[in-house]
Amino acid sequence: MDLYVTKFIDYLRYEKRYSSHTVESYIRVLLKAVSTLTGDPNQSYDWQNLDFAAVRKIHKAFNFDANQNKLNNNTVAHDLYALSSFVKFLIKEQILKDNPIKQVQAPKVKRHLPNILSLSEIEFLLDAKCETPQDYRDNTIAELLFSSGLRVSELVNLQLGDLNFELKEVRVLGKGNKQRVVPVGTIALEKLDYYLKQVRDTFNPKDEAVFVSKFGRKMTTRAVEQNLQKLCNKIDLGIHLNPHKLRHSFATEMLQGGADIRAVQEMLGHSSLAATQVYTHLNYEHLKKVYDKAHPLSKKDPN
């Protein structure tokens, strides 16, 4: 059984080019499935004869952790999806004929709306006075994240050659090593230009990374997150800030401004439109709050 798991993981890693984090999650799920099927000495399983009874057994195991604590629906649904992807791979490789997981109903998952910054919070952050090279660098990072909706992993991997000031765009390498080109706003370009000409060299850069640490090396995603929070604390913004919040805020402001959802999907680098549609739900929540606050009959007792 381990042989086919190894082949599948190699397929994810080298052909699909999934991130190490995603690959590790698939490994965890499949090892749990193998352990469940091989743990009963009275029954023998292999992937060629995987049936509904075996899948039901795995599904039951997916509901609990190693200490038999009940897991939430999101985790169970994720694990079933990962197992389903593996079974589809087995069918594609002609190891298995039918897909027994089709008969299993995944639990309903609760989609949490992403946290965003208000426009006033964004303006306060981006208009803050910068006093040190670190301030200028981190303010430029915040401006670029909000301007273009980049993932923090994409931002730290930016190279000098990825910036195109003439066309006002930046080339990024997203999930699955998929490359895309994203527009950059005028203010973000101005800050980038100043940072590159006046600030970056103060860190004695050792490579071609756009954003470098105080040691001159490419910044880590963790360092970006910590420095953005330090910047917020320094200007007394009073919020918990992480890079993804700026990405969420970018998408929300774009849609509220009338941008086409397909265009936003392309800019965010989402492979599925469903991932982008969460921001339309967020937009609707905003509209409901505005309505409840402003409409004279919104709070009227129907009785």
C-alpha positions as CSV (number, residue, x, y, z in Angstrom):
1,M,0.0,0.0,0.0
2,D,2.9,2.3,0.8
3,L,4.2,2.0,-2.8
4,Y,1.2,3.7,-4.3
5,V,1.1,6.4,-1.6
6,T,4.8,7.1,-2.5
7,K,4.0,7.4,-6.2
8,F,1.1,9.7,-5.5
9,I,3.2,12.0,-3.2
10,D,5.9,12.1,-5.9
11,Y,3.1,13.1,-8.4
12,L,2.0,15.9,-6.1
13,R,5.5,17.1,-5.4
14,Y,7.1,16.9,-8.9
15,E,4.3,17.1,-11.4
16,K,1.6,19.1,-9.6
17,R,4.3,21.2,-7.9
18,Y,2.3,21.5,-4.7
19,S,3.9,23.3,-1.8
20,S,5.7,21.4,0.9
21,H,2.9,22.3,3.4
22,T,0.2,20.8,1.2
23,V,2.2,17.7,0.5
24,E,2.8,17.1,4.2
25,S,-1.0,17.4,4.8
26,Y,-1.6,14.7,2.1
27,I,1.1,12.5,3.7
28,R,-0.6,12.8,7.1
29,V,-4.0,11.9,5.7
30,L,-2.8,8.9,3.7
31,L,-0.7,7.5,6.5
32,K,-3.7,7.6,8.7
33,A,-5.8,5.8,6.0
34,V,-3.1,3.1,5.7
35,S,-2.8,2.7,9.4
36,T,-6.6,2.3,9.7
37,L,-6.8,-0.4,7.1
38,T,-3.7,-2.4,8.2
39,G,-4.5,-2.2,11.9
40,D,-7.0,-5.0,11.9
41,P,-5.2,-8.4,11.8
42,N,-8.5,-10.1,10.8
43,Q,-8.8,-8.3,7.5
44,S,-6.5,-7.7,4.6
45,Y,-6.8,-4.7,2.3
46,D,-5.0,-3.3,-0.7
47,W,-5.7,-0.4,-2.9
48,Q,-6.8,-2.6,-5.9
49,N,-9.9,-3.8,-4.0
50,L,-10.7,-0.7,-2.0
51,D,-14.4,-0.8,-1.4
52,F,-17.1,1.2,0.3
53,A,-16.7,-0.8,3.6
54,A,-13.0,0.1,3.7
55,V,-13.8,3.8,2.9
56,R,-16.4,3.8,5.7
57,K,-13.8,2.5,8.1
58,I,-11.3,5.3,7.0
59,H,-14.1,7.9,7.2
60,K,-14.9,6.9,10.8
61,A,-11.2,7.1,11.7
62,F,-11.0,10.6,10.2
63,N,-13.5,11.8,12.7
64,F,-11.1,11.4,15.6
65,D,-7.5,12.3,16.5
66,A,-4.9,10.0,18.0
67,N,-6.4,10.6,21.5
68,Q,-9.9,9.8,20.2
69,N,-11.0,13.5,20.5
70,K,-13.7,14.5,18.0
71,L,-12.3,16.5,15.1
72,N,-14.2,19.4,13.5
73,N,-16.0,19.2,10.2
74,N,-13.5,21.3,8.4
75,T,-10.7,18.8,9.2
76,V,-12.8,15.8,8.3
77,A,-13.9,17.3,5.0
78,H,-10.3,18.2,4.2
79,D,-9.1,14.7,4.9
80,L,-11.8,13.1,2.8
81,Y,-11.0,15.5,-0.1
82,A,-7.3,14.4,0.1
83,L,-8.3,10.7,0.2
84,S,-10.6,11.3,-2.8
85,S,-7.7,12.9,-4.8
86,F,-5.6,9.8,-4.0
87,V,-8.4,7.5,-5.2
88,K,-8.8,9.5,-8.4
89,F,-5.0,9.1,-9.0
90,L,-5.4,5.3,-8.5
91,I,-8.2,5.2,-11.1
92,K,-6.1,7.3,-13.5
93,E,-3.2,4.9,-13.0
94,Q,-5.7,2.0,-13.6
95,I,-5.0,0.6,-10.1
96,L,-8.6,0.9,-9.2
97,K,-11.7,0.7,-11.3
98,D,-14.4,2.4,-9.3
99,N,-14.5,5.3,-6.9
100,P,-16.1,4.1,-3.6
101,I,-15.7,7.6,-2.0
102,K,-18.6,8.9,-4.2
103,Q,-20.9,7.2,-1.8
104,V,-19.5,9.0,1.2
105,Q,-21.1,12.4,2.1
106,A,-18.6,14.9,3.5
107,P,-19.7,16.9,6.5
108,K,-20.9,20.4,6.0
109,V,-18.1,22.9,6.6
110,K,-18.5,26.4,8.0
111,R,-16.8,29.0,5.8
112,H,-15.3,31.7,7.9
113,L,-15.2,35.1,6.3
114,P,-11.7,36.6,6.2
115,N,-10.8,39.4,8.5
116,I,-10.1,42.7,6.7
117,L,-8.9,46.2,7.6
118,S,-11.2,49.2,7.3
119,L,-10.2,51.8,4.7
120,S,-9.4,54.3,7.5
121,E,-7.0,51.7,9.2
122,I,-5.3,51.1,5.8
123,E,-4.9,54.8,5.2
124,F,-3.5,55.3,8.7
125,L,-1.0,52.5,8.2
126,L,0.1,53.4,4.7
127,D,0.3,57.2,5.4
128,A,2.4,56.7,8.6
129,K,5.6,58.7,8.9
130,C,8.7,56.6,8.4
131,E,11.8,57.3,10.5
132,T,14.2,54.4,9.9
133,P,15.2,52.3,6.9
134,Q,13.2,49.4,8.4
135,D,10.1,51.7,8.6
136,Y,10.4,52.6,4.9
137,R,10.9,48.9,3.9
138,D,8.0,47.7,6.0
139,N,5.7,50.5,4.9
140,T,6.6,49.7,1.2
141,I,5.8,46.0,1.9
142,A,2.4,46.9,3.3
143,E,1.7,49.2,0.4
144,L,2.6,46.5,-2.2
145,L,0.6,43.8,-0.4
146,F,-2.5,46.1,-0.4
147,S,-1.9,47.4,-3.9
148,S,-1.6,44.0,-5.6
149,G,-3.0,41.4,-3.3
150,L,0.2,39.3,-3.2
151,R,0.7,36.4,-0.9
152,V,3.5,37.0,1.6
153,S,5.4,34.0,0.1
154,E,5.2,35.7,-3.3
155,L,6.4,39.0,-1.9
156,V,9.5,37.6,-0.2
157,N,10.5,35.7,-3.4
158,L,10.3,38.8,-5.6
159,Q,13.5,39.5,-7.4
160,L,14.6,42.8,-8.8
161,G,14.0,41.6,-12.3
162,D,10.4,40.9,-11.5
163,L,9.5,44.6,-11.2
164,N,8.5,46.5,-14.3
165,F,8.1,50.2,-13.5
166,E,7.3,51.1,-17.1
167,L,4.4,48.8,-17.5
168,K,3.4,49.2,-13.8
169,E,3.3,45.5,-13.0
170,V,5.1,42.8,-11.1
171,R,5.8,39.2,-12.0
172,V,5.2,36.7,-9.2
173,L,5.5,33.0,-8.8
174,G,2.4,31.7,-7.1
175,K,1.2,28.3,-5.8
176,G,2.1,25.3,-7.9
177,N,5.0,27.4,-9.4
178,K,2.4,29.2,-11.6
179,Q,3.6,32.5,-12.8
180,R,1.3,35.5,-13.2
181,V,1.6,39.3,-13.8
182,V,-0.1,41.6,-11.4
183,P,-0.7,45.4,-11.7
184,V,0.9,47.7,-9.2
185,G,-0.6,51.0,-8.1
186,T,1.1,54.4,-8.6
187,I,1.7,55.1,-4.9
188,A,3.2,51.6,-4.4
189,L,5.5,52.1,-7.4
190,E,6.6,55.4,-6.0
191,K,7.4,53.8,-2.6
192,L,9.2,50.9,-4.3
193,D,11.3,53.3,-6.4
194,Y,12.3,55.3,-3.3
195,Y,13.0,52.1,-1.3
196,L,15.2,50.7,-4.1
197,K,17.2,53.9,-4.7
198,Q,17.5,55.2,-1.1
199,V,16.8,52.4,1.4
200,R,17.7,48.9,0.1
201,D,21.4,49.5,-0.1
202,T,21.6,50.4,3.6
203,F,21.0,46.7,4.4
204,N,24.0,45.7,2.2
205,P,22.0,43.2,0.1
206,K,23.7,39.9,-0.6
207,D,21.3,38.8,-3.4
208,E,18.7,40.0,-5.9
209,A,15.7,39.8,-3.5
210,V,13.6,43.0,-3.6
211,F,13.1,43.0,0.2
212,V,16.0,42.1,2.4
213,S,16.6,41.8,6.1
214,K,19.0,43.8,8.2
215,F,21.6,41.0,7.3
216,G,21.1,41.7,3.6
217,R,19.4,38.4,2.9
218,K,16.0,37.6,1.5
219,M,13.3,38.1,4.2
220,T,11.3,35.2,5.6
221,T,7.5,35.2,5.7
222,R,7.7,35.2,9.5
223,A,9.9,38.2,9.6
224,V,7.5,40.2,7.3
225,E,4.6,39.3,9.6
226,Q,6.5,40.3,12.7
227,N,7.8,43.6,11.2
228,L,4.3,44.6,10.0
229,Q,3.0,44.1,13.5
230,K,5.9,46.1,15.0
231,L,5.1,48.9,12.5
232,C,1.4,48.9,13.7
233,N,2.5,49.0,17.3
234,K,4.9,51.8,16.6
235,I,2.2,54.1,15.1
236,D,-0.4,53.0,17.7
237,L,-2.7,51.5,15.1
238,G,-4.0,49.1,17.7
239,I,-4.8,46.1,15.4
240,H,-3.4,42.7,14.9
241,L,-2.0,42.7,11.4
242,N,-0.7,39.9,9.2
243,P,0.1,40.0,5.5
244,H,-2.9,38.0,4.5
245,K,-5.2,40.6,6.0
246,L,-3.9,43.1,3.5
247,R,-4.5,40.6,0.7
248,H,-8.1,40.1,1.9
249,S,-8.5,43.8,2.1
250,F,-7.2,44.3,-1.4
251,A,-9.7,41.7,-2.8
252,T,-12.7,43.2,-0.8
253,E,-11.9,46.8,-1.9
254,M,-11.6,45.7,-5.5
255,L,-15.0,44.0,-5.6
256,Q,-16.7,46.8,-3.6
257,G,-15.2,49.2,-6.2
258,G,-16.9,47.3,-9.0
259,A,-14.1,45.0,-10.3
260,D,-15.0,41.9,-12.2
261,I,-14.7,38.8,-10.0
262,R,-12.8,37.0,-12.8
263,A,-10.3,39.8,-12.9
264,V,-9.8,39.6,-9.1
265,Q,-9.5,35.8,-9.4
266,E,-6.6,36.3,-11.9
267,M,-4.9,38.9,-9.8
268,L,-5.1,36.8,-6.6
269,G,-3.8,33.7,-8.5
270,H,-6.8,31.6,-7.4
271,S,-7.1,28.4,-9.5
272,S,-10.8,28.2,-8.6
273,L,-13.4,30.9,-8.7
274,A,-15.0,29.5,-5.5
275,A,-11.9,30.7,-3.6
276,T,-12.5,34.3,-4.8
277,Q,-16.3,34.2,-4.2
278,V,-15.8,34.3,-0.5
279,Y,-15.1,38.0,-0.9
280,T,-18.5,38.5,-2.5
281,H,-20.0,37.0,0.7
282,L,-17.9,39.4,2.7
283,N,-19.2,42.2,0.5
284,Y,-22.8,41.1,1.2
285,E,-22.1,41.0,5.0
286,H,-20.9,44.6,4.6
287,L,-24.0,45.6,2.8
288,K,-26.2,44.0,5.4
289,K,-24.4,46.0,8.2
290,V,-24.8,49.2,6.2
291,Y,-28.5,48.4,5.7
292,D,-29.1,47.6,9.4
293,K,-27.4,50.7,10.4
294,A,-29.0,53.1,7.9
295,H,-32.5,51.9,7.0
296,P,-35.2,53.4,9.2
297,L,-37.3,50.2,9.3
298,S,-34.4,47.7,9.7
299,K,-34.8,47.4,13.5
300,K,-38.6,47.8,13.6
301,D,-40.3,45.1,15.7
302,P,-42.5,43.2,13.2
303,N,-45.1,42.7,16.1
